[in-house]
Structures are given as C-alpha cells and as structure tokens.
C-alpha cells in the first residue's frame, strides 16, 4: 500500500464491513473511527492492496507484537466477493509471518459466517474462543493505585520505558512486545498508554485510543491492549488497570469506554461483566498454530480483540 491508496482502501473497507452488517448506507460504517489511516501511518510496510486494472478492490493489514502477529482487517469490495481475492490478499501477510518467525498469529472474524471461517481455515487458522467487544459509560472513579501516562512519564529515556513494557509482556506470553503500538499511539497522537508501577517495577499497561480520528471514534476511549504482571496478584492488578482506564477516559472528557476480550480468559471476562460492561459485538478468535500455548489462556489477564 502507498499513501495514495489510503482513501480508496478506506472506502472499500467501510463498504465491505457495512455490507456484511446490512447497514442502510454501508459507507457510513465505523463513523469517525479511523482504521486504515492509523494502521498505514503506524507501519506502511505491513499493508497490502489488491488491484484490478489499476483499481483498488481490497486491502489487508498486519501488525507485529514481537513473537505474536495480528492479521486484519482484510476487506474486498462486495461486488467482487467469492472470486478468490481474499485468499490472494492473505498470501503476502502469511509470508511476512514466516519471515518474522512469530510463535503465533491471531485474528477476529464473524462467527456466523461460514465464508469467513472457511477462508481462514484453508490458510491454517482455526477457531478458538468467542471474543466480545464490550462497552460501559465512564465514571470519574478514584483509582486504587495512582497511574502515570507515557506522555507524562518521568523516565527520560523512551527506549528504557519500552524495554520495561517489553519485560512485562514477555512474562505474559514469551516474546510478546507491544513497543510499536505504544510508539504509534504516542507518535501519531492517537491517545496514550497507562502505566501502573509497583515495588517490583511495571505491573500493568493499557494502550488506549481516544476520540475521533483514532480507532476509538468520537467520545470513546478504546483499550486496544492491556496486560498485567502474572502471579497471584494478577486479578487485583487487573481490577486496578480497569479503574485506571475508567479514570483516564473520564478525565479525558470521553463518555464511553470500550474493551475487547477473549471469553477464554474466563476470570478476566467475568470481572468485566461484574463492572457493568455490556456486550456490543461478538466475534470469534482464529489462531495460526492453535495447538501451541495461546494468548487467550484462561489465566492471562489481557485485553485485546484483534479487530
């Protein structure tokens, strides 16, 4: 994908997802949320397009989180569905995963669609747990533990901060590294990253998109990723980082907090529901190399939906 492709790819993606959702005007899907533009600006080398006679008809994006890769969104113009374009778009993405040598890759798709399940299964991805996207109104809570933000962090060396975050996520899933996501949110001014520190160092992070022009959309704080240090105190740390997200969103003047989580992380999912989160969308996780240790293991307190 090149800069000149971004607007066309954005139109195709909105039309495709709006058609799947049977919206009266499919082009309005996602509203003021930006998916194509933010992901291209974050990493132009991780986006590909499909063209027919110089006309852009589809696109796909990937992201690398260290040893883990995220596939999507993938979209094809609706009048060209069922012609093999989606399968062709997958090939450069899968080749990139091999070049990176990732342990695992995952995606989010529609559980009710045999077409989507079949496409990804034929390329090595297999269904796992349901993934829910849930929302609640923000509240000006007082966090149990003070948090800091990457934008206000007192640590002068940004590389050291990213290494600190990497050491935390490596304990959650070996090799997991969200440094590029943290850098993109800061560099592109999409939101901020919440940091919770304890006596032993960093205990939790939450990477948040905020408002129009980000992946959140207007009046919304979207937690794209969050994780806590594993161990017996992980459930309490999870509650604390949720408090911090609620507080940060409210203090940012945003009325909605949106998170996504695999239902396979059972205790974390239950804790979200107990806080009043309402399920807004249901998808299914699909996994490349599904028989290995998965990021959605029940004892992991991680927020991500890989949309």
BELSULFEN-V839299 format. One record per backbone hydrogen bond with DSSP energy under -0.5 kcal/mol. NH is the residue of the N-H (numbers start at 1). CO is the residue of the C=O. E is the energy in kcal/mol with one decimal. If there is no record, write none. Layout:
nh;co;e
NH;CO;E
NH;CO;E
//
This chain:
nh;co;e
5;2;-2.2
6;2;-0.6
6;3;-1.2
9;5;-2.9
10;6;-2.5
11;7;-2.1
12;8;-2.2
13;9;-2.5
14;10;-2.4
15;11;-2.4
16;12;-2.7
17;13;-2.6
18;14;-2.4
19;15;-1.9
20;16;-2.0
21;17;-1.8
22;19;-1.1
23;18;-2.5
26;23;-0.5
28;25;-2.3
29;26;-1.6
31;28;-2.0
33;30;-2.9
34;214;-3.0
35;33;-0.6
39;35;-1.8
40;36;-2.5
41;37;-2.4
42;38;-1.8
43;39;-1.8
46;43;-2.0
47;44;-0.9
48;60;-2.3
50;58;-2.3
52;55;-2.4
55;52;-1.5
56;54;-0.6
57;50;-3.0
58;50;-1.1
59;75;-2.1
60;48;-2.1
61;73;-0.9
62;46;-2.1
63;70;-2.1
65;63;-0.6
65;68;-3.4
67;65;-0.5
67;175;-1.6
68;65;-1.4
69;104;-1.9
70;63;-2.7
71;106;-2.2
72;61;-3.3
75;59;-2.4
77;57;-2.9
80;77;-2.4
81;78;-1.6
83;80;-0.7
88;84;-1.6
89;85;-2.3
90;86;-1.5
91;87;-0.8
91;88;-0.6
92;88;-0.6
93;89;-0.8
94;90;-2.6
95;91;-2.3
96;92;-1.9
97;93;-1.9
98;94;-1.8
99;95;-2.2
100;96;-2.5
101;97;-1.5
102;97;-1.4
103;67;-2.1
104;67;-1.5
105;288;-1.1
106;69;-2.2
107;286;-1.7
108;306;-0.8
109;284;-1.8
111;109;-0.6
113;110;-1.4
114;112;-0.8
117;113;-2.3
118;114;-2.7
119;115;-2.2
120;116;-2.1
121;117;-2.7
122;118;-2.2
123;120;-1.0
124;121;-1.8
125;120;-2.6
126;287;-2.0
128;285;-3.0
131;283;-2.5
132;261;-2.5
133;281;-2.8
134;132;-0.6
134;259;-3.1
135;278;-2.3
136;257;-1.8
138;255;-2.4
141;139;-2.7
143;141;-0.7
148;195;-2.4
150;193;-2.2
152;149;-1.3
153;149;-0.8
153;150;-0.8
156;154;-0.5
158;156;-0.9
161;157;-1.6
162;158;-2.2
163;159;-2.0
164;160;-2.1
165;161;-2.2
166;162;-2.3
167;163;-2.2
168;164;-1.4
169;165;-2.5
170;166;-2.3
171;167;-0.8
171;168;-1.0
172;168;-0.9
173;169;-2.3
176;173;-2.9
177;65;-1.1
182;178;-2.4
183;179;-2.5
184;180;-2.3
185;181;-2.4
186;182;-1.9
187;183;-3.4
188;184;-2.7
189;186;-0.8
190;185;-1.9
191;185;-1.0
192;208;-1.6
194;206;-3.1
195;148;-3.0
196;204;-2.4
197;195;-0.5
198;201;-3.5
201;198;-1.5
203;196;-3.4
204;196;-1.5
205;227;-2.1
206;194;-1.6
207;225;-3.5
208;192;-2.8
208;206;-0.7
209;222;-2.9
210;190;-3.1
211;217;-0.6
211;220;-2.7
213;32;-2.1
214;211;-1.5
217;211;-1.5
220;217;-1.4
221;256;-2.8
222;209;-2.7
222;220;-0.5
223;221;-0.6
223;258;-2.8
224;207;-1.8
224;222;-1.2
225;207;-1.3
226;303;-1.8
227;205;-1.9
228;301;-1.0
229;203;-3.0
234;231;-1.9
237;233;-2.4
238;234;-2.4
239;235;-2.0
240;236;-2.2
241;237;-2.5
242;238;-2.0
243;239;-2.2
244;240;-2.2
245;241;-2.2
246;242;-2.4
247;243;-2.7
248;244;-3.0
249;245;-2.5
250;246;-2.3
251;247;-2.8
252;248;-1.4
253;250;-1.7
254;249;-2.5
255;219;-0.7
256;219;-1.7
257;136;-2.6
258;221;-2.9
259;134;-2.6
260;223;-0.5
261;132;-2.4
263;130;-3.0
265;262;-1.6
266;264;-1.8
267;298;-0.5
269;265;-2.5
270;266;-2.5
271;267;-2.2
272;268;-1.7
273;269;-2.1
274;270;-2.3
275;271;-0.9
275;272;-0.8
276;273;-1.7
277;272;-1.7
278;135;-2.9
280;133;-3.4
281;133;-1.6
283;131;-3.3
284;109;-2.2
285;129;-2.6
286;107;-1.9
287;126;-2.5
288;105;-2.8
289;124;-0.7
289;287;-0.5
290;287;-0.5
292;289;-1.2
297;294;-1.4
300;297;-2.0
301;299;-0.5
302;300;-1.2
303;226;-2.6
304;260;-1.2
304;302;-0.5
//
